[in-house]
């Protein structure tokens, strides 16, 4: 009886929740009015109220999710026969709440079968994900995570979903994560979550990628900024038996159908974690402070009472599309219903058209109405950098023209030195010009034993070094298996305490998986007369040095 009363009181509890929020809301408004200077008080109040409004919408959606769980529990008990056994279990269905005129009518129908039809012990079952994805019923673990690396961070402003799959030629994931992390300040990093969704069922591969992410971003994993998840193998249907639609090849149908299911999974996991959700890809570049810009744009539109459904921060595909987390169920359900029929970006367009377009009017009216719900931010905050698509054989060269120019090198002032390159450079992209900060170095196919040497005019005390390989247009042109080495002015005094090469250089660092080498040489090394990059294995790509920074006592 207690469980049933709890279920039936859900509406009252929801109203209590809203009243409580209102009680908190009024003092908040008063505090803002009293604490903000007169000249800007109205504008800041509107923005803060808008931010609170979307936050309340998110909290209300989380509350409704708990109500759904309670309702499902009640239905489960009913199905077990407990709720219908009123005599043996002592468990009765709640009495119907009837208007006085209905009660009088029932009295007049005394003895008729029609009178017994009030409040029958039958609960209506609405369609769920299992109706659209019936294969999920074949395994009780189909909707469980197969892998989770997380500190459980929730309550943030923005959750960014980054699906990644095994690529045939080149993975861009580490470069993308590096760029996204570098584009945040500390305040933004505390108010966001990056969810990396490894959309593969090979657990060995999942562990390999997760390990790589943790090794490269230990602080971000520990703080909860970055999470890594992977689905159960039984989450996917037999992708080789999908219906052929749109006249596409079987491989393309398989690829786009799986992508729809991947997005639905990622959105479902991410929805409870933050107020907004933004869909990204694993081969993108972001502008600095993108979190602040996205949040600011969303709050401004809400403050102006513009009823948006999607905010678009990139003109390409599904990159940079942001939604209110409370409205993600619309997308998730839509993707599940039509995953086999059309690509994910087409489905987004169709959903919005279905919600707002009047088909009795011409297409121009539909476009205008859609433009009110699908708002574009310019210039774009994200750029697509990947060349090799996750679809086998597809080359993707599209760029967002709204993004603007991308920095291809980062100039610095370095100690005066003679520069010697053992790698032939392409056109004007010489090592000398790169060292002077005039361009980047672009070398042809590094080979084992190749050296890039900087002989200092005067011995220097290297405080720190930083080398970045690859750039936004050529992210795969990096240095692999390459060490950073220095030559001390007194090379024979170290014995076995440091890693010394056969020709007297001391290894002080190496390039990592994202193509960066940085570090601080041991103080015992003292001043050095030269620094070099030493290639130890053959490369399949050319190599770019887009940043060279050697700091001594003078240069900063």
C-alpha positions in Angstrom: 0.0 0.0 0.0 2.9 2.3 0.8 4.5 1.8 -2.5 1.3 2.5 -4.4 0.7 5.7 -2.3 4.2 6.7 -3.1 3.6 6.2 -6.8 0.3 8.1 -6.8 1.8 11.0 -4.9 4.4 11.7 -7.6 2.5 14.7 -8.9 2.3 16.2 -5.5 6.0 15.7 -5.0 6.8 17.3 -8.3 4.7 20.3 -7.3 6.6 20.5 -4.0 9.9 20.4 -5.9 8.8 23.3 -8.1 7.6 25.3 -5.1 10.9 24.7 -3.3 12.7 25.8 -6.4 10.5 28.9 -6.5 11.3 29.6 -2.9 15.0 29.5 -3.7 14.5 31.4 -6.9 12.9 34.6 -5.2 15.8 35.2 -2.7 18.2 34.6 -5.5 16.6 37.4 -7.6 16.6 39.7 -4.6 20.3 39.0 -3.9 21.2 39.7 -7.5 19.2 43.0 -7.5 21.0 44.2 -4.3 24.5 43.0 -5.2 24.9 44.2 -8.8 25.7 47.8 -9.7 22.8 49.8 -11.1 24.2 50.3 -14.6 24.4 46.6 -15.4 21.9 45.1 -12.9 19.1 44.5 -15.3 21.2 42.8 -18.0 23.0 40.6 -15.6 19.8 39.7 -13.8 18.2 38.6 -17.1 21.2 36.4 -17.9 21.3 34.8 -14.5 17.6 34.2 -14.5 18.0 32.6 -17.9 20.8 30.4 -16.7 18.7 29.4 -13.7 15.8 28.6 -16.0 17.7 26.1 -18.1 19.2 24.6 -14.9 15.7 24.1 -13.5 14.6 22.5 -16.8 17.5 20.1 -16.5 16.7 19.3 -12.8 13.1 18.8 -13.7 14.0 16.3 -16.4 16.2 14.4 -13.8 13.2 14.4 -11.4 10.9 13.0 -14.1 13.5 10.2 -14.7 13.2 9.2 -11.1 9.4 9.2 -11.4 9.7 6.9 -14.4 11.8 4.5 -12.4 9.2 4.5 -9.6 6.4 3.9 -12.2 8.4 1.0 -13.7 8.8 -0.6 -10.3 5.0 -0.3 -9.7 4.3 -1.9 -13.0 6.7 -4.7 -12.3 4.8 -5.4 -9.0 1.5 -5.4 -10.9 2.8 -7.9 -13.4 3.9 -10.2 -10.7 0.2 -10.4 -9.6 0.7 -8.7 -6.3 -1.4 -5.7 -7.1 -4.3 -7.7 -8.3 -4.5 -10.1 -5.3 -6.5 -7.8 -3.0 -7.5 -10.5 -0.6 -4.4 -12.6 0.1 -1.7 -9.9 -0.1 -3.6 -7.1 1.6 -2.5 -4.8 -1.3 -5.3 -2.8 -2.9 -5.4 -0.5 -5.9 -5.9 3.1 -5.0 -9.5 4.3 -5.1 -10.5 6.3 -8.1 -10.8 10.1 -7.5 -14.3 10.7 -8.8 -16.3 13.9 -9.1 -19.6 14.0 -7.1 -21.8 13.7 -10.3 -19.9 10.6 -11.3 -20.4 9.0 -7.9 -24.2 9.7 -8.2 -24.2 8.2 -11.6 -22.6 5.0 -10.3 -25.3 4.7 -7.6 -27.9 4.8 -10.3 -26.1 2.0 -12.1 -26.0 -0.3 -9.2 -26.0 -4.0 -10.3 -24.9 -3.2 -13.8 -21.6 -4.6 -15.3 -20.7 -1.2 -16.6 -20.3 0.2 -13.0 -17.5 -2.3 -12.3 -15.3 -0.9 -15.0 -13.9 1.9 -12.9 -10.1 1.7 -12.1 -9.3 -1.8 -13.5 -6.0 -3.5 -12.5 -4.5 -3.1 -16.0 -1.6 -0.8 -16.7 -1.0 0.6 -20.3 2.4 -0.3 -21.7 3.8 2.3 -24.1 6.5 1.6 -26.7 10.1 1.7 -25.5 13.5 1.3 -26.9 13.0 -2.5 -26.9 10.2 -2.1 -29.6 12.6 -0.3 -32.0 15.7 -2.3 -31.0 14.2 -5.8 -30.2 17.7 -7.4 -30.2 18.3 -5.7 -26.9 16.0 -8.2 -25.3 18.3 -11.1 -26.2 20.9 -10.2 -23.6 20.1 -8.7 -20.1 23.4 -6.8 -20.3 22.8 -5.2 -23.7 22.4 -1.7 -22.1 25.2 -2.1 -19.6 28.6 -0.4 -20.2 31.3 -2.8 -21.1 33.9 -0.3 -19.9 33.9 2.9 -17.7 36.8 5.1 -16.7 35.2 7.9 -14.7 35.3 9.9 -11.5 31.5 10.4 -11.6 31.5 14.1 -12.2 27.9 15.5 -12.7 26.1 18.8 -12.4 28.3 20.6 -15.0 27.1 23.2 -17.5 28.3 21.4 -20.7 28.9 17.7 -21.5 30.8 17.1 -24.7 30.4 13.7 -26.4 33.3 12.5 -28.5 32.6 9.2 -30.3 35.7 7.4 -31.7 36.2 4.2 -33.7 39.1 2.3 -35.0 40.3 4.0 -38.1 42.1 2.2 -40.9 44.8 4.7 -41.5 45.1 7.5 -39.0 43.7 8.2 -35.5 43.2 11.8 -34.5 41.7 11.3 -31.0 44.8 12.3 -29.0 45.3 15.5 -31.0 41.6 16.3 -30.6 41.7 15.8 -26.9 44.9 17.8 -26.5 43.4 20.7 -28.4 40.1 20.6 -26.4 41.9 20.5 -23.1 44.3 23.3 -24.1 41.3 25.4 -25.2 39.9 25.5 -21.7 40.9 27.7 -18.7 40.6 26.3 -15.2 37.1 27.6 -14.6 35.9 26.0 -17.9 37.6 22.7 -17.1 35.8 22.6 -13.7 32.4 23.1 -15.4 32.6 20.5 -18.2 32.9 16.8 -18.9 34.5 15.3 -22.0 33.0 11.8 -22.6 35.1 9.7 -25.0 32.9 7.0 -26.3 34.9 4.1 -27.8 32.4 2.7 -30.2 34.1 -0.7 -30.5 33.3 -4.1 -29.0 36.9 -5.4 -29.0 37.7 -5.0 -25.3 41.5 -5.3 -25.9 41.3 -2.3 -28.3 39.1 -0.4 -25.8 41.7 -1.0 -23.0 44.4 0.1 -25.3 42.8 3.4 -26.1 41.7 4.0 -22.5 45.3 3.4 -21.4 46.6 5.8 -24.0 44.1 8.5 -22.8 45.0 8.0 -19.2 48.8 8.2 -19.9 48.4 11.3 -21.9 45.9 13.1 -19.7 46.3 11.8 -16.1 45.3 15.1 -14.4 42.2 15.4 -16.5 41.2 11.8 -15.7 41.8 12.3 -12.0 39.8 15.5 -11.9 36.8 14.0 -13.7 37.1 16.2 -16.8 37.7 13.3 -19.1 35.7 10.0 -19.0 36.0 6.9 -21.2 33.1 4.6 -21.9 32.4 1.6 -24.3 29.2 -0.3 -25.0 28.3 -4.0 -24.6 28.7 -6.0 -27.7 25.0 -7.0 -27.5 24.0 -3.3 -27.8 24.4 -3.6 -31.6 22.1 -5.7 -33.8 23.6 -7.8 -36.6 24.8 -5.0 -38.7 25.3 -7.3 -41.7 21.6 -8.0 -41.9 20.3 -4.4 -42.0 17.9 -3.3 -44.7 19.5 -1.6 -47.7 18.1 2.0 -47.8 18.6 5.1 -49.9 20.3 3.0 -52.5 23.5 3.0 -50.5 26.1 0.2 -50.4 25.8 -2.3 -47.7 29.0 -1.0 -46.1 27.7 2.6 -46.0 24.3 1.5 -44.6 26.2 -0.4 -41.9 28.4 2.6 -41.1 25.7 5.2 -40.8 23.3 2.9 -39.0 25.9 2.1 -36.4 26.7 5.9 -36.1 23.0 6.5 -35.2 23.1 3.9 -32.5 26.4 5.3 -31.2 25.0 8.8 -30.9 21.9 7.5 -29.1 24.1 5.5 -26.6 26.5 8.4 -26.0 23.6 10.9 -25.5 21.8 8.5 -23.1 24.9 8.2 -20.9 25.7 11.9 -21.0 22.2 13.3 -20.4 22.2 13.2 -16.6 25.6 14.8 -16.3 25.0 18.4 -17.3 22.6 21.2 -18.4 23.7 21.2 -22.0 25.1 18.5 -24.3 27.3 19.1 -27.4 28.1 16.5 -30.0 31.7 16.5 -31.3 33.9 14.2 -33.3 37.3 12.7 -32.7 39.0 14.7 -35.6 38.3 18.3 -34.9 40.0 21.6 -33.8 38.4 24.0 -31.4 39.0 27.7 -30.8 40.2 28.8 -27.3 37.5 29.4 -24.6 34.9 27.5 -26.7 33.1 26.4 -23.5 32.5 30.0 -22.4 31.4 31.0 -25.9 28.9 28.1 -26.2 27.4 28.7 -22.7 27.2 32.4 -23.2 25.4 32.0 -26.6 22.9 29.5 -25.1 22.1 31.8 -22.1 21.7 34.8 -24.3 19.1 33.0 -26.5 17.3 31.7 -23.5 17.2 35.2 -21.9 15.6 36.6 -25.1 13.0 33.8 -24.9 14.1 32.3 -28.2 12.7 28.7 -28.1 15.8 27.0 -29.7 16.2 23.3 -30.1 19.8 23.1 -31.4 22.6 25.6 -31.3 25.1 25.1 -34.2 28.7 25.9 -33.6 30.0 24.3 -36.8 28.5 24.2 -40.3 29.6 20.6 -41.0 27.7 17.4 -40.3 26.9 16.8 -36.7 30.0 18.6 -35.3 29.4 21.2 -32.6 25.6 20.7 -32.3 24.4 21.6 -28.8 21.1 20.7 -27.1 19.4 21.1 -23.8 20.0 17.9 -21.9 16.4 17.9 -20.9 15.4 17.6 -24.6 17.9 14.8 -25.6 15.2 12.1 -25.2 13.5 13.5 -28.4 16.7 12.8 -30.4 17.6 9.5 -28.7 14.1 8.0 -29.4 14.2 9.4 -33.0 17.6 7.9 -33.7 16.5 4.5 -32.3 13.3 4.5 -34.5 15.0 5.4 -37.8 18.6 4.3 -37.3 18.5 2.0 -40.3 16.8 4.5 -42.6 18.9 7.7 -42.9 22.2 9.4 -41.7 22.2 11.1 -38.3 22.4 14.7 -39.6 19.4 14.0 -41.9 17.4 12.6 -38.9 18.1 15.8 -36.9 16.8 17.9 -39.8 13.7 15.7 -40.1 13.0 15.8 -36.4 12.9 19.6 -36.4 10.9 19.7 -39.5 8.3 17.4 -38.0 8.1 19.5 -34.8 7.5 22.9 -36.4 6.9 22.8 -40.2 3.4 23.5 -41.5 3.1 21.3 -44.7 0.1 23.3 -45.8 2.5 26.2 -46.5 5.3 26.3 -49.0 8.9 25.3 -48.2 10.0 28.9 -47.6 7.8 29.1 -44.4 9.3 25.8 -43.2 12.9 27.2 -43.7 12.0 30.3 -41.7 10.4 28.4 -38.9 13.4 25.9 -38.7 15.8 28.8 -38.6 14.2 30.0 -35.4 14.8 26.6 -33.7 18.2 25.8 -35.3 20.4 28.8 -34.5 23.9 29.2 -36.0 26.8 30.8 -34.2 29.4 32.6 -36.3 32.3 32.4 -36.7 32.3 28.7 -36.1 34.0 27.3 -33.0 35.0 24.0 -34.4 36.8 22.8 -37.5 37.1 19.4 -39.1 40.7 18.3 -39.6 40.5 14.6 -40.3 41.2 13.4 -43.9 40.5 9.7 -43.5 36.9 9.0 -42.6 35.9 6.1 -40.3 34.1 4.8 -43.3 36.6 2.6 -45.2 37.8 4.2 -48.4 36.1 7.6 -47.7 38.3 10.7 -47.9 36.8 13.7 -46.1 38.3 17.0 -47.2 35.4 19.3 -46.2 36.3 22.4 -44.1 34.1 24.9 -42.4 34.7 28.2 -44.1 33.1 30.0 -41.1 35.9 28.8 -38.8 38.5 31.2 -40.3 42.2 30.7 -40.6 44.0 28.2 -38.4 47.5 28.9 -36.9 49.9 26.5 -38.6 52.9 27.4 -36.5 53.8 29.2 -33.2 56.8 31.5 -33.2 59.2 32.0 -30.3 62.4 33.8 -29.6 65.2 31.2 -29.2 68.9 31.4 -28.3 71.2 32.3 -31.2 72.3 29.1 -32.9 73.6 27.5 -36.1 70.8 25.2 -37.5 71.7 22.0 -39.3 69.0 19.7 -40.8 69.7 16.2 -41.8 66.2 16.0 -43.4 65.5 17.6 -46.7 62.9 20.3 -46.4 59.9 21.1 -48.7 59.8 24.4 -50.6 60.4 27.3 -48.2 59.7 25.4 -45.0 63.3 25.2 -43.8 64.5 24.5 -40.3 66.3 27.8 -40.2 63.1 29.8 -40.8 61.2 27.7 -38.4 63.8 28.3 -35.6 63.5 32.1 -36.3 59.7 31.9 -36.0 59.0 32.7 -39.6 57.2 29.5 -40.6 57.1 25.8 -39.7 59.7 23.2 -40.7 58.4 20.5 -43.2 60.7 17.6 -43.8 60.5 14.7 -46.3 60.1 11.2 -44.8 62.5 11.0 -41.8 64.8 8.0 -41.7 66.6 6.3 -38.8 69.6 8.3 -37.8 68.3 11.7 -39.1 69.3 14.6 -37.0 68.0 18.2 -36.5 70.8 20.0 -34.7 70.9 23.5 -33.0 74.5 24.5 -32.3 74.4 27.5 -29.9 76.7 30.4 -30.6 77.4 30.5 -26.8 76.8 27.7 -24.4 73.4 28.0 -22.8 71.6 26.7 -19.6 68.4 25.2 -21.0 65.6 25.9 -18.6 62.9 24.2 -20.7 62.3 22.9 -24.2 59.1 22.5 -26.1 58.7 21.0 -29.6 55.4 20.5 -31.3 55.1 18.4 -34.5 52.3 18.3 -37.0 49.8 21.1 -37.4 46.1 21.6 -38.0 46.2 21.0 -41.7 48.6 18.0 -41.5 48.0 16.4 -38.1 49.6 13.1 -39.0 52.9 14.7 -40.1 54.5 14.2 -36.7 57.9 13.0 -35.3 57.6 9.4 -34.1 60.3 7.6 -32.0 62.4 10.7 -31.8 64.5 11.8 -28.8 65.7 15.2 -27.6 69.4 15.3 -26.8 71.8 17.9 -25.5 75.6 18.1 -25.6 77.1 19.4 -22.3 80.3 21.5 -22.3 81.8 18.9 -19.9 80.6 15.6 -21.4 82.7 13.2 -19.4 81.7 13.8 -15.8 78.3 12.1 -15.6 79.2 8.4 -15.7 76.1 6.2 -15.5 73.8 8.6 -13.8 72.3 10.0 -17.1 71.3 8.4 -20.4 74.3 9.2 -22.6 74.6 8.3 -26.2 77.8 6.9 -27.8 78.8 10.3 -29.1 78.4 12.1 -25.8 74.9 13.5 -26.1 72.5 13.2 -23.1 68.9 12.2 -23.8 66.6 14.6 -22.0 63.2 13.8 -23.6 61.3 12.3 -26.5 58.2 12.9 -28.6 55.0 11.5 -27.2 52.0 9.9 -29.0 50.5 13.3 -29.9 53.7 14.6 -31.3 55.0 16.8 -28.5 58.3 16.8 -26.7 58.7 18.9 -23.6 60.8 18.9 -20.5 63.4 20.4 -18.2 67.0 19.0 -18.4 68.6 17.9 -15.1 70.3 20.8 -13.4 73.5 18.7 -13.1 74.0 18.8 -16.9 74.8 22.5 -16.7 75.4 24.5 -19.8 75.2 22.8 -23.2 76.7 23.7 -26.6 74.1 22.0 -28.7 70.6 20.4 -28.7 69.4 18.0 -31.3 66.4 15.9 -32.4 67.4 12.3 -33.2 65.1 10.1 -35.3 65.3 6.4 -34.5 62.8 4.8 -36.9 61.5 5.2 -40.4 58.3 7.3 -40.9 55.5 6.7 -43.3 54.7 10.5 -43.4 56.6 13.7 -43.8 57.3 15.6 -40.6 56.4 19.1 -39.4 57.8 21.1 -36.6 55.2 23.7 -35.9 56.7 25.0 -32.6 60.3 25.3 -31.5 60.9 26.8 -28.1 64.2 26.6 -26.2 64.3 28.7 -23.1 67.5 29.8 -21.4 68.2 32.5 -18.8 67.5 35.2 -21.4 64.7 33.9 -23.7 61.2 33.4 -22.3 
